[in-house]
């Protein structure tokens, strides 16, 4: 149900007419609700006494001091807490329930970096629509997603939550997710508020270390890191979440330039802004605020509407701040209006409770699993396929090797909490079910799981860290895996990172395969049995040996609830892979950060020899991905040879599948500016289209290049420019595309 803006304003006015300053501050306070068993480890990690935390939150609900809750997924519990909130508030205002719905709630989709690898906005939107439907059914009104941070350093664990290194792809993926979550407008049936995060620059943490400082130039901010946020604001996202770290020395949560000048004034964002967990408290940690009252006043003053807190919220001190003159009540009122407007648009004041029976039906909907299976199929990236080893054709026996092959928890990936492992299809299970009784399937883990040096904070939820099997004989199990592979026609080896090794607080100093996985792969390969390597990951890993020695490599990411079924569909050829890499895949960690869209510098001919001990070229380029077809690009045509700064050129190209099988392809268009008032990247993605072609089939595609694609932020003029220049156009299968033509821009513009 969508609500008229005038009606919203009138209802907000009526609610605020007699609200006290303390009641207003309550509307701007969001609490975690952790109904967890007492644990010294959990309490030490989160600095919270969990024997008291739920009681404290419930007392605040009864006193009308809470505007939002997070981390509740049981619909019965949602209804119970909502009743406490409504009965404890003089105006009967319900709370807004939020949750980390990152890649599914009960039906787990592939992780976000995998969805980005589909290069398919329609599939991405459909997946988040499923997540929204399940969330709304259990009483969740708002997702802390999508994460739209550009990530160019794969050591950073949260690269898995975003769309990789490129702002054009990142913007398209972000917009698709907002549409999936929200539908046509806030209040759409079975949809929720999208909460893009972390504003801004969070993905550029120093050294790839989560939470560390970020220092970015104007050019990087405006041309690379801000465009996905601008795109989601234009798409109508109802919420923005701030980042933890300091951007160029100013904490993002207290940054007037970010939240005021950019977000509100330049972009016209009219939704509400929330802090990340404890980020207002962190204004003290940063050495930015003097105390919690000062932190609350400064965050509110710059436009931070809602504080996410574990305990002792800074915003509980807002009445003191107002009384002391640290912040005007008008600023308090503006934030309260935005929170109330969101609740009204969602229909919460009219229908605050959920139907618990319907929730069970929605969570069990088989159509949701079908969406997850399709998403996993379309996300997989075929990195290598020498001798057309894939798809498999009539093998008599298959050896499935590696502990990740039969790990339900790792199959669905990190950042999920309400999953059902019993319905998760592992790779081993998917292969067995697809192969049937005619193919002998044997399994051996080969090695024990690897472990983190420092445990993940998410391990406290249980069933998150890999468990060493009892009485595991390393030598005997390795030999059993080798023997199993030797006796099979094909060996499918599943390697990667265990899911608690990536995500928040999961940065790495190395990109090597954890534990004894590389020796396992080498031992299996030495048997002479053809090897198909499946990579389960959320970032590029060191695959130099595999890229030289393993004939087929398929990146399956963490494929979700239906992951194993989708993987079987792919390797047996029931569907063709067509995903493409959303990042540049380095050879080794010593190369990072490595991006395709670097500028042309001194001695460009030696770009691949910058290191004396290793090629300074990627193992796989940005946009790389094979299929079971082979694609030729011909007849590249531009409809004009010159344009003015306000005109558009149309690019057409014909794509032909010259292979013997149906295949999926993502045609990619890149541009390069030859000269102008700044040195511009050697290539920039400015268009893409995914298509499926039968053997011998051709299709002509068209792309448009206009002001939106051609302008850039110039650090000297501090404005958006289009230069008088020549533009080279490249179209092909990845960022090394060699079909090229050019056109002139004959006039400049400055906005």
N, C-alpha and C positions, 0 to 999 in steps of 0.2 A: 504494500500500500504506500503510494507516494503522497506527500502532504504539501499543500500550497504554502509558499514561503510566508505569505501574509498571515495565514492561520498559525504557522509556527511562531512567528514573532508575537502575536497576540497571546498565545498560550504561555510563552516564556515570560512575557510581561506580567501576566496574572500570577505565575508561580513566584516571581521574584519580588512581588509587591511588598510582602511582609517578611522576607527572609532576613535573618540576622547575619552579621558578618561571619560568625562561627558556622552557621548553616551553609553559607556560601563556600567557606573554606572546606567543609565536608564534601561538597559536590566536586571539588577539585582534588580529592584524595582517592587513590586507588591502592587497595591492599592485595597482596598475595593471600590466598587462603590455603595453607598447607595442612591438610588433615593427615599427617604422616605419623608413623610410629616413632617414638623418641629414638634418637640416634646421636651419639656423641660426635660422630664423623660429620653428619649433616649439619648439626648445630654449629660445629667449628667452621665448616665451610661457609655457611650463610650468616654466621654471627647472630643466630636466632634461637631462642628457647622454644622448641616446638611443642613442649607440653603446655605452654601458655599462649602461643600465637593464635590458634583458632579461637580460644576464649576471648582474647583481646579484640580480635576482629568482630566477633559476634556482639561484644559489648558496644563497640563503636557503631555497629549497625543499629542496635537498639536506641542509641543516642543520636541518630541522624547525622553521623560524622563520616559517612562513606558515600562516595559517588560511583565507585566502580570496584569490582573484584576480578581477580584472575586466578586461573588454575583450578577451576571447577568444571568437571565434564559429566558428572552424574546428574541426569535431569531431575531426579528426586531431590538431590542436594541443592541444585540450582533453585528449585521452587521453595525449598525450606528457607534458604538464605534470602531469597527475594522477599518472602513474607516478613522476615525480620526487618529488612530494609524499609519496606513500605509502612509497616506498623510503627517503626521507630522514627519516621520522618513526618513532621507536622503537615507537610503538603502531600504526603503519600507518594513521594518521588521514588521510583525504582532505581536499582543500581544497574550499571552497564557491565555485562560479563565479557571479559576478554580472554584470549588464549593464544598460545603459540601454534596456530594452525599453519604450519610451514609447508608441508607437502602431504596434507591429508589429515583426517581425524581418526576414524576407524578404518576406512579404506585408505591404505597408504600408497601414494603415488611415487614415482621416481623422485629422487631428491632434486631440488631446484636447478642445480647446475646441469643435471641430466635433462630436465625439461627444456632448458635453454638449448641444449645440444640437438633437440628435435628441430630447431629453427622453424617451428610450426605454431604460430600464435593461436590458431583455432584449437589445436590439441591442448595447449597450455590453458586457454580460457575454459575449455570444457572440464579439465581436471580440477581447477579451482572452483568451478561451479558445483562440482560434487562435494568438495571439501566444505563449501559454504552451506550446502543443503544439510549435510550431516551435522555441522556445527550449530546451525540455527535450530535444528530439531532437538538438540540436547540443552539449548538455552544459552549458547555462546552467541554474542552479538557482534563480535569484532575480532579480527585476526591481526596479530602482530606480524604482518607479512603483506606484500612481498619485501624481501630484502633487496634493495636496488643499488647497493654499493658496488661500484666498479672494483674489481680485484685483479691486480697485475703481479702479485707476488704469491705464488702457490704455497709458500711456507705458511701463509695465513690460513688458519683452519676454516674460517667462515667463507672462504671462496666457494664452498659447497652450497651455500644458501643463495647465491646470486647467479648472475648470467655471464660471468667471466670478465674479459678485459675490454670489451668494445662498447662505447656509449650508444651507437646506433642499434646494435642487437639488444643491448641491455634495456634501452627504452622500449623497444617493441615487445620484449618479454614482460617488462614491468606493466605496460598498459594492458596486455592480455590478462595478466593476473588480476589487476584491479577490476576489469570487466567481469572476470569470472567470479570474484568475490561479491561484487556489488550489484551486478546486473546493470540495467539501464539507469538506475538512480537509487540513492539511499532509500531504504524502505521497500525495495522490491521483494516479492515473495520468495522465501527460502534463500535469501541472500544476507550478507553481513557487511560490516564496515571493513574496508581494506586499510591497513596501517603501514604504508611504506616506511622503510627504515634503512640506515641510521643516518640522519641528516647532520652533517655531511662530511664526506671524506674518510669515513671509518675504514674503508678497505685499503687505505694507503698507510697503514700502521708501520712505523719504523721497524725494519728488519722482519716484517711479517709477523711481529709479536702482537697478539691480541691485546687490545686496550692501550697500547703505547701511543705516544704522540704522533701527530700527523702534520707535516709541513708541505704545503702545496702552493705552487705559483698560481697567479691569476689565470694564466693560460690553461693550466691543467684543470683547475676548478671549473671554469666555464665551458671548456671544450670537451672534457672527459668525465668529470665526477658529478657535475650538477645536471647534465641533460636528462638522465633517467628520472630524477626528482621533478624536473620541470614537466616531463611527459606525464607523470602520474597526477600532478596537480591539474594539468590540462584535461586529463581523463576523468576528473571528478573525485579523486580519492578523498575519503572523509576524514582521514587522520594522517598525521606524520609523527614519527618517533625520532627523538634526538639521539645523538651519539654520545658514547661515554667520554671520548678523549678530547684533548684540546686540539683545535684546528688553528695552526699558525699562532699558538700561544694562548688562545682564548677558548675556554671550555665550551663545547658545542651547546650544552644545556643552558649556559648563561650568555650566549653569543647574540648580542643585539643585531649585528650585521646579518648573521645567518637567518635568525627567526623573524626579524623585523624588516630590514632593508630588502633582503632577497625574497624570503618566503611570502610575507604579507604584502609588502609594497610593490615590488617588481613583478611578482607572479600573481598576486591577487588571491592567494589561498584563503578560503573562508571556513575551512574545517577546524578541528581542534588538534593541538599539539600535546603529545605525552612524552614524558621522560622515559629513558630506559631505566631498568631497575636500580634504585638507589642513586640515580645520577644527580638528583638535586642534593642529596647528602654529599656526593662526590665533589660538589663545589667547595666544600671544606677541604677534602682530600687534595684537590688541585692547588690549594693555597690561594683560592680565589675569593671565598667568602669567609667572614669572621666567625660566624656561628650559624645555627639552623635558621634563626629569624632572618638574618642577612641573606642566607642562601635562598630562602623562600621568596623574599622581597625581590631579589635580583632576577631569579628565574621567572617570576610572574611578570615583572616589569618588561622583560624582553619578549613575552608572548608564550611562555610555557604554561599551558592550560591545566594539565593534569599531571600530578606526581605519582609515579609508580614506586611503592614503598613496601618493604618487608615489615618493619615496625618503626615507631617514632617518626612519623612523616614530618618533613620540614614544613609542609603546608598547614599542619596543625598550628603553626606559629604565625600564620597570616593575620589573625586578629591583632596580635601584638605588633606586627609590622605596620598594619594600617593605623593603629592607635599612635604609634611612634612617628608616623609620617614618612616611613621608609618606602611606602607604596600607596598610591591613591586607590580609594575604593572603586573608582571608575574602572581601573585595570582589573580588579577582582571581578566586577560585574561583567566585563567583556568576556572573560574566560568562562564564567558560569553560564552566560548566554550560549556560548558555543557548545558546552556539554549538554545543557538542557535541550538545545535544538536537535542535537544528534539523537537523544532519547525519544523526542517527539517524532522525528522523521522515521525512526524505526518502529513506531507504534507502541512503544513500551508503556506509555502512560495509559493506554487503552487496553492493552493485552500483555501484561508483564510475565505471565506464566507459560510453561510449555506443557504439551500433551505427552505424558510419559509413555503411553502405549504407542503413539505415533513415532516417538523417538526410536523405539526398538525396531519398528518396521523400516524406518529410513536407514538406520545403521546396517540393516541386513539386506538392503536392496542389491540384487545381483547385477543390475545395470551399472552400479558404481564400480564393481570389480571388472566389468568389461571395459570401462573407460580406463581404469588403471592398467589393464593388460595392453590396450592399444598404446597408451602413453609410453610404456616400457619398450614396446616394439619400436616406436618412432624415435626414441631417445638414444638407442644404441648406436655406437659409432664403430664402423669397421675400419680399423687402422691399417691392417695389412692382410693380404689374401693371396699369397704366392701360389701359383699353380692352380688357382681356383679350388683350393681345398674346401672352402665353404661355398655353397651349402653341402652338407653331408649327403651322400647318395648311397643308400643301401649298405651301410656298414653292418657286418655281422656281430661285432662286439665293440663296446665303448668303455674305456676306463675313465671314470670321473675322479679327479685327484685334487686334494687340497681341503683344509678344514672349512674354508669359506663356502665350499660347494653345498654344504648341508647345514648351514647356520641360519635359521629363520630370523634371528634378531639382527644379524648383519645384513641380510637380504633387504630389509626395509630401511636401513640406514638410521642416522641420528635425527634428533629433533622430532621425535614422536613419543607420545605418552599414553594414548588411549587405544593402542593397537591390540589385535587378537592374533597371537603367534600361531594358534592352532589352524588358522586358515591361510597362513603365509605359505606360498609355494616356493621352495628352495630350487636352486639350479638342478641338484640331483633329482629331486622329485619331479620337476618339470620334464627332464630328459627321460626319466623312466616312464612317465605317463604318455609322453608323445611317441616314444620308441615302440612301446607295446611288447608283446611276448616274442616277437621275431628277432629282436636285438638283445644280446646279452649285455646287461649293464652291471659293471663292477665298480665298487667305490673304496677308496683308501684315503684317509686324511693326509698321511705321509709325515706330517710334522705337528707339533703342538702349537696352539695359538701363541702369537706374540703378545707382549704386555707393554703398557706404557711405563716409563720411568716414574712419572708423577701421575697419580690416578686422575681420572676425569671427575669433575664435580657432579656430572650426571650419573655416575656409577651408584650414587646414593639411592637412586630409585629402584635398584635391584634389576637383575637380568640385563645389565647394560655392559658389564665388563666380560671379556671372554674368560672362560673357566678352563683351567688345565684338566684334562681327563685323568682320572685315577689310574695308577699303574701303567702310565704311558711309557713304552720302551722306545726311545728315540731311534736307535739304530735299527731295531726290528721293524718299526713302523715305516721308516724310510725304505727299507728293503722290500717291504710288502707293497708299497706304492710303486716302486720300480718294477717289481714282478707283475703287478696288476697291469701296468702300462705296457710292458713287454708282450704280454699275452693278448693284448687287444688290437683291433684294427685301427682305432683312433683313440688318442688320449686327450680328454678335455680337462685342462688344468685351470683351476679357479684361484686367482691370487689377488692381492690388493691390500687395503688397510682395513682392520677391524673398525666397526663403525664408531667406536668411542675414541678413535684416533683422529677424528676430523670433526669440525664444527666449532662451536664456541669453546674458548680455552683449550684449543687443540692445534696450536701452531707447532711446526716442526722445524728443526735445524737441518734436516736431511729429507731427500725425496726417495731414498732407497726403499725397496720392498722390506717391510719389517720382518724381523725374525729370520728363519731359515728358508724363506720362500724361494729365493734365487737358487740356492743349492738344490732344492727340490725340483725346480723347473729344469735345471741343467742335468740332473740325474735322469729325469723322465725323458728329456730330449735325447740323451745319449743312448737310449734303447733303440732308436731308429724308428719307433712308432710315430707317425705324423701327429703333431701337436696342434691343438686349437687352444689358444690362451684366452681366457675370459678375465677381464680386469674389473674388479669391484672397487670403486674409488669415488672420490669427489674432488680430486686434484690430479695434475699430472705426476706420474711417478717415474723413477729412473728405469727405463725399459731399453737401455742401449743394447744389452746382450740379447734380449728377446727380439728386438727389431732386426738384428743380424742373423738370428738363428732359429726363430720360430716362424713357420710359414703363415699362420693365421692368428690375428689378434683382434678381438672384439671387445670394445669398452662397453660394459653393461651397466656401469655406475652402481648405485644401490637402487635396484629396480622396483622395490615396493612389494605390496601384497601379492601381486600376480607375476612377480619378477621371473620366477623359474619357468612358468608357462610361456611367457613372452620370449625368454632366451631360447627355449626349445623351438618355438615357432621360427625364430631367426636362423638357428644353426641348421635346421632341417629344410629351410627354404620355403616354408609356408608363407612367410612374408619376407620382403627384402629390406635389409638395413638401409637407412638413408640419413642418419644423423650426421652432424658435422661438429667439429671441435669449436667450443665457444672461447677457447684460449689458445695461445701458442704453447706447444708442448716442448719444454726445454730438454736438452740431453742430460743435464746434470744440474744440481742445485746451485753450483757456482756460476751459472749463467743468469740467474734470476735477479731482478725482473727482466723478462724478455718479451717484447711485444712486436707485432707485425707493423704497427703504425708509427714507427720511429721517424724522426726527421732525417734528412740527408745531411751528413756531416763531412768532415775532412776525409779524403780518400775513400769514397764510397765503394770503390772496386775491391777494397780489402775488408769490407764489412763482415765477411765470413771468416776472417783470420785475425780478429781482434785479440783473441787469446793465443798464446804460443803453444799451449798444450792440448787444446781441444777446439774443434770448429765452433765458431760463434754463430751457428745457425741452429734452428730448431730441429728436434727429432721429427716432429710433425708440425706443419704450419697451421696457423689459425684458419679455420674453415675447412680443414681436411676431413675427409670421410669417404670411404668407398662404398660400392653397392654390388649387387650381382649383375647389374648391367654395366656398360661402358659408354661414356657420354662424350659426344663431340659437339663443339660449339662452332657455328658457322654463321655467315651472313650478318655480321655485326654492322648495324646501320644507325646513324644518328640522323634525325629528321631535319637538322639544320647545322651549319658549320659555325655559326656565331649567334649569340644572344646578348641582350642587355641584362642588367642586374635584376630586373623584375620579370624576366621571361623564363620559360622552361624549355628544355630540350628533351625529346623522347628518344630513348635508346631501345632498339629491338635486336633480338638475337634468336637464332634457331638452335635448339638443343635436340640432338638425335641420340637414341640409344642404339649404339652399334654392336652391343653385346648379344649373346644368345638367350638371355633371360630377362624377365621384367626387372626393373630397377627403380629405386627412388633417388632423386637428385635434388640438391639445393643449388640453384643458379645464383651466383653472387656477383654484385656489381661494386666496383671500387673506383675511386677517383684519385688523381694526384694533381696538385696545382704546381705548375712549372716555376712561377715567379710571382712576386707581389710584395706586399708590405710586411711580410713575415715569412720565415722558413716553415713550410707546412709538411705534414707527414708524407712519407714516400707513397703510402696508400691509405685510404680510408673507406670502410664499408659504407655504402649509401643506398643499397637495395638488395633484396633477396626474395626468391620465390621457391617453394618446395613443390616438386611435381613427381608423378609416377608415370613411367613410360614402358610400354611393352617392347619386346625385341623388335628393332627396326622402326619404331615409331618416332616421329618428330613433333615438336611443338615450338611455336614462335612466342617468345615472351617479350613484354614491354615494360620498361622502367622509365620513371620521370626524374629529371634532375632540375630543380628549381631553386628559388631563394633559400628555402629551408635546408636543402642539402648542400648548398654552395657557400653559405655564410659561415664565418668563424669568429671567435672572440680574439681581438688583437690586443696584446698586452701593452703595446705602446700607446694606442689611442684609447684604451680601456672602453671599447665598444665593439659591437658586432659589425663586421665588414664583409663586403664582397669586392674583391679586387678586380681591376682590369688585368686579365691574364689568359693563359692557355690552360685548359683542363684536359688531361689525359684520362680516358675511360678504359677500364679493364673489366671483362666479364669472363667468368669461368667457374671451376669447381671449388676453388679455395683462394686464399689471399695471394697466391702466386700466379693467378690467371694471366694468360698471355694473349687473349683476343683483345685487341686494342684499337681505339680511334681517338680523335680529339676534337675539341671545339674551342672557340674563343668567347670570352666575356668582354664586351666592348665598352661597358660603362661600369662604374663602381657605385656602391651604396654604403651608407653608414646609418645605423639606427640608434 
